[in-house]
């Protein structure tokens, strides 16, 4: 299982936190968004890391 799949499957248990922000800016709790939005955020995070 790859990391994106793992994160998609466990949305309700995870929090996304940007590495370049602080003070809670950009933090998203998986249980506060739907599957579609979570998937969009994961793809965006992955693309940012691949840079």
N, C-alpha and C positions, 0 to 999 in steps of 0.2 A: 504494500500500500504506500503510495507516495504522500507527501506532506499535504498537498492541496486536498486530496481525497480524504485524508484523515481529518483535516479541519472542516471540510464540508459535512462530514458525517457526525461531527461532534459540536456543531454550531452552538447548541444550547448550553454547552459546558465551557465555552472558550471566550476569550476577550482578545480583540486585535488592538495592539498598541504600536503606533508608529515609532520607529527608532530615532527620528530626527526632531520629535516634539517633546514637550515637557508640560507639567501642570495639568495633565488630563486632556490636553488638546488632541483631538483625533482618535481618542479611545472609543471603541465600539464593542459593546457587550453583545454576543451572539443571540442571547435570549431576547434582545430588544429589537431585532430586525427579522425579516422573513428570509426564506431560503434564497430567493433571487438576489436580494440586496447583499446578503452575506457572500454569495458566490462572486458578485461584482467586486466587492471589497477584497476578497482573496486574490482575484485576478489582478487587480490594481496593485496590491502589495507585492505580488510575485513579479510583476513587470517592473516595479520600482527597484526591486532588489537585483533584477537581471540587468538593469540600467543600460 
